[in-house]
Amino acid sequence: MTDADSFAAGAEAPPHSSEAALAHTLLTAAAVRERAHRMLALAEAGQLPELSVDLDKLPAAAALVCETTKESYPDLVVPFHSRWRHIDAGGVPRFAGLAAARSWENAREAARAAADLAIVSVLLDAGAGPKWRYAEPATGETYARSEGLAVASVAMFASGLFSAVPADPLRADAAALATIGVAEMAAGFQAGADNPLVGLDGRTDLMRRLGIAVADRPDLFAGEDEPRPGGLIDALIARAEDGRLPAPRILEAVLDGLGPIWPSRLTLAGVPLGDTWRHPALATADATTGLVPFHKLSQWLSYSLIEPLEWAGVTVTDLDGLTGLAEYRNGGLFLDVGVVRLADPADAGRRHQVGSSLVVAWRALTVALLDRLADEVRAQLGLDRARLPLAAVLEGGTWAAGRRIARRLRPDGGPPLAVESDGTVF
């Protein structure tokens, strides 16, 4: 049975559920997958006015992903898609170098610091725009987009920008994050009039909100230390059973603890819904009608916490319980190959709000089609889910193939749809 078969029908909450309980059902990877496949079913039935799908093009998309995967990982041993791949851009083991110099006392202490960096770096990883660049002093290399943001975040982390403990710069603390300034962030990113970074104010505000949210939840973030994002490692270890933790539990903890950081978003019964948006075509018989969750950065963060947890001795299971990421490289792959088609071709030349029905539909189809594509990629490579989980398909993979075809089709390598970003979604 495919993921589409498993999730297309969905399951409504019982009529007696309160609206708050209904809201919490949207704060799961299962809800992201279920509603995305509903949207794909609508597209297949011709009931999405903005987009259509041509599933006959899916094998061609899979072939491009397979070709890209083989070039990067000829032995087909593919690591998980996570922020750590960007942090080590250019083959430089940046965090390992910091760890060797710091010499933490035990694995859990190192894992907390790794999680501090991962959480901050992921939350800073929204679209940088086509003009921004980061010149890394230590290597002399220049990076752009996701890699540039990651390398810059490592440098800021190493400088102690996020630490409230002068004697220990390699940490992020709620107190330091809550008071960080735009000028400090601009300097860290080397951003300015001649090197414009999209969403700088939004990123800075997100860091402040992160600090406040972490301080407000000592149960999640201050189990063994002062409130810090990496304290989530201790809370997750406590939730593991016999040293094993299902990946969806990571996302649930991330959404529970960090839900309040997202600005100006939807709420239901006072529950912040994070990266959840409306689309009129998705109808349910309850208060969640029209709501389409994605939790892109939160899932990206969940993937990026797998390695710190494993370094601390936890085995993360059910990797495919998380979903593909609803972002412009994965989504761009489907548009550029023709699996997804614009109803109005002129939309390719317009800028779109992230909450527009077109962008919501595009992101939903991206999540569902990634499940379909993963099955096709495995078939073409002759691998099963154990050898090539979704996290490896993404890394091998769909993200790189989306970037590759974008560079082939457009001089700036940008996505096929231009989306207005506030630095907190894409």
N, C-alpha and C positions, 0 to 999 in steps of 0.2 A: 504494500500500500504506500502511495506517495504522500508527501506532506500535504499536497493539495487535497487528496482524498480525505486525509485525516482531519483537516481543519476547515474545509469549505463550508460544511454545514454549521459548525459552531454550536454553542449551547447557551441559551439565555439563562440569566440568573432567575431563581424562583421569585414569584410575584411578591412575596413578603419581605424580600431583601430591602434594606434601607438604601437610600441614594448614596450614603457614604460607603456602604459595603459594595455597591455597584461601582463606585469610583475606584475602589481598590482593585477591582477585577481588571481594570485597564492598566494597572501598574505591574504587569507581568509580561514576560516574553511570549507566553501562550496567547495572550490577547493581541499582541502585535501580529503574530503569525496568522491567527484566526481571521482577524479583520482584513489583513492584507489579501488573504486568499478569497475572501468575499468580494473584495474590490476586483481581483483578477477575474472571478466568475462573472461579475457585471461587465467587465471589459469584453470577455469572450462572447457575451450575449449582446454586445453592441449597445450597452446601457450606460456607458460613460461618455458624456458629450465631449470631453476634452481630448480623449486618447482612445486608440484602438490597439489591438495586439495581433501580431502575425507569428504564431508559434512555429510555423514552418521555418522561420529564420533562427530558431533556438539552436539547432545543430551548428550553424555557422558561428554563432556567438560562442558556443562551447569549444569549437575548434580553435578560435582565437585565444581563449583562455588556456587551452591545453598547450598551444604553441608557446605562449608566454610563460606558463609554468615550467615547461621543459627547458626553456632558455635559462631561467633563473635557478631552477632546482633540477638538474639533469638526472639525479638519482631518485627523483620524485619523493624525497623526504622533505616535506614542506612544514615549516614551523607555523604556529598559530598567527593569525592576523591580530596584531596588537600594536600598541604605541611603541613597544620596545624595538620593533623593526625600524621605525623612524628615528628613535633615540640613538640607534647605532648606525645612522645613515653614513654611507661611504665606507662601511666596514670598520668603523672606529668604535671599540667597546667603551663608550663613555662612562656609563654607570659602573662598569667593572673596574675601570681605572680609579674612579672616586672611592669605590668600596675598598680597593686594595690600600689606598692611602689612609682611609679612615679606620679600618680594622675594628669593626663592631664586635661586641663581646659575644654575641650569639646570633643564630640564623634569624630568630624572630625580630631582633632589633634591626638587623639589616633589611628584613622584609618590610618593616614599618617605614623605613627611609625610602625603600624602593616604591612602596605604595604612595608615599607623599609625592614623590616625583611623578609617578604615573598619573595620579589623580589631577594634579595641577597641570601637567602637560596635556592630558586629554581634554580638559576643560578649556584650554587655550587653543585647541586644534579645531577651529572653524575656519572657513575659507579666508585666506590671506589676501586674495586679489591677485591679478596678474602682474602687477608692477613691483611688489614688495620683494626684497631679497635680504638675506642675513649672511654677513661675512664672518666666518668663525676665526677668531684670532689664533687659536691654538694650532689649526691645520692650514690656514690660508685658503680654505675652500669656501665657496659661496653656495648657499642653498636657498630654495624658494619653497613656497606652498607648505605642505605638511611637514616635509623634512626640515625646512628652515625653521618653522615654528617649534619643532621638537628640539632641534639643536640649540636654539635660543633659550628654550625653557631649561635645558640642562645647564647652560651657562649661568642663568639667573639663579637656579637652585644651588649650583656650586659656589656662587658669590655670597650666599646667605641672605638673599633678598627676601625669601619666604620664611626665614627662621627668626624666632624671638629669643634665641639663646646664642649670644655672641660667640661663646666658646664652641658651639656646635652648629656650623652653618648648614650641614647637610641634612636638613629637615624642613618641614613646613609646619607652621603653628597657626592656630586659629587667630591668635592675637596679632601676628604680623600680617596675615592675609586680610584681616578685617580693616586694616588701616592703609593698605597699599595705595599708592597714588598713580594717576595717569602718567605723570612725568617719569616716574620710576619705570613703569611698564614700557613707555615709549623708548627710554634709554636702553632697556634690556633687549627690546626688539630692533634696536637701531632704526626706529621709525621716525619719519619726519616728512616735511613737505616734498623732499626729493626722493623719499622712499616710503610712499604711503602704504599703510597697513589698514585693510578694511576692518571695521568694528573694534578699534582700539578701546574706545570708551566702554563698549559692551563687554569686552574681555576683562577690563579693570573692574567693572561693576560685578562681574561674575566672581572674580577672586574675592572681593569684599563679602559678597553674599555667601561664598563658600566658608570664609572665616566665621561669619555669624552663625551659619547652620551647624558647623562643627562644634562651636562653643555651646550651642543650644542642646546638643545631644551627647552628653558625656557617656550615656549608656552604650553608644556606638563608637565614639571616637576618643574616649579617655579612660579606657579600661586599665591600661598599664602605664600611662604617661599623661602629661598635660594634653588638653584637646588638640588633636592634629588629624589631618585627613587619613594618614597612615594607621591611625588607631583602629580603623575599620578592620585591619588584618586580625587583630585580637578578637573582635566580635565575630568575624567569620570563622576563625579557628574554633571558637566556642560552639558554633553551630554545626561543625563537622561531626559526623558519626563514624567512629572507628577510623578517623583520619581521612574520611572521604566527604566531599561536599559537591552537590550537583551545581552546575554552572548557573542555572536559573535562580538559585538562592543568592548568588552574588548580586545579580541584578535587583532582586527584591530588596536587599539591604541597601544598595546604592540609591534606589528610588525612595526608600523610606527615609534615609538620612539626608539625602541631598535634594529631595523634591522642592523644598522652599527656595532654592537658589535661582530657579528659572524665572526671569522677569516677564511680567505682563502676559501670562499664559492663562489657559482655561482652568477653572476649578469646578468641581461638582460636590455639592454639600460641604463646601469649605475645604475639600481635599484638592491640593494642587495636582494637576494632571501632567505636568512636565511637557515633554515633546509630544503632545496630543493636539490634533487639529480637526476641523470639521469638513465633511464632504456630504452634500445633500443626497447623494445617491445611496449612501449606506444607511439603511433604515433598520431599526430594531424596535421592539415593542416595549422599551423601557426608557429610563432617563438618559441612557448612553447613546441614544439614536444619533446618527451622524458623526459620532466621535471615532477618529482613527488614530490610534497610538503608534509611535515609532520608537521613542526613547533611544535615538541614534547615539548621542554622546554617552548616555548612560550604559548602553550595551558595548560601545567602544571601550568604555572604562572597565566594564565587567570582563571583557576579553583581556584587557591589559593588566588586570589583577590576578589572572590565572598564574602567571609565572612567579610573582612574589609569593603567592600562597604555596606554590610547589616548592619554592626555595625554603619556605618555613616548614616543609614536611607534610603538606596537605595534598591529597590526590583529588583533583577536580574531575568530576564525572559528568555525563550527560551534556557534552559540549554542544551537540546539535539542539539542545533545548533552547539555546539562544538563537536569534535569527540573523539573517543578513542585515547589512547596514543600509539604511535609506539615505544615501548621500550621493553627491553628484558624479563620482567616478563610476560606482556601480550602476546608477541610473543612466548615466551617459552612455555606457556600453550598450544598453538595450535600445536607446534611441538611435545611436550611431550605426548599429548593425541592422536596425529596422524591425526588431522584435516589438518595439513600442513605436507607434506613429502618432504624430500630432494631427488632430482633426483639422486644425487651421495651421497650415505651414508657416503663416506669418508670425505665429507665436515664437518661432525660433529667433526672430529678430527683435523681440520685445523683452523688457525686464519684468520679472514677476515677483510678487510678494510671496514670502514663504508660506503664508496661510491661504493663498489662492487655491481654488478648487483644482486648477491644473497641476500645481506643484504637489498638493496633497495626493492627488491621483497618481502622479508620476512616482512619488516616493512609495506609495502602497504597492503599486505594480512591481517596483524594484524588489521589495522584500519577498513577495510571492514568487516572482520569476527567478530569484536567486535559489530558491528551493528546487524549482524545476531544472534550472541550469546545473546545479550541483549534481543531480542525478545523471544528467547528460554527460557532464565532464567525467564523472566516475566511470561511466560506460565506455567513453572513448579512451580513457587511460587504463582501463581494466583493473580499477581499484575499488575497494569497498569503503563503507563509511568508517570502518576502524582505521584504515590506512589514510583515508582522505576525508576527515570530518569537515563540516561546513567552514569552520575557522581556517582550515588549510586551503579550501577552495577559494575563499576570499583573499588569502595572502598570495596564493600561487600565480595568478589568480585573477579574479574578477576586477579588483581595484586596479592592478597594474595594467590589465588589458583595457580597462576604461580609459586610463591615462594614455596608453599607447595609441589607441585609435583617435583620441582627441587631438593628439599632437600631429597625427597623420592628416586629419581633416581640417584643422584650424591653426593658423599661424601662431596664435598665443597659447595653444593647447588647452584652452578653456572648455567648459562643459557646453553641450549643445543647447541648454536652456540657461539663460542668465537669471539668477535669483538674488533679490535684495537680501543681504545678510546683515544681522546685527552682531555677528561674532559669537552667537550662542547656539546655532543650529547646524549649519553646514561646516 
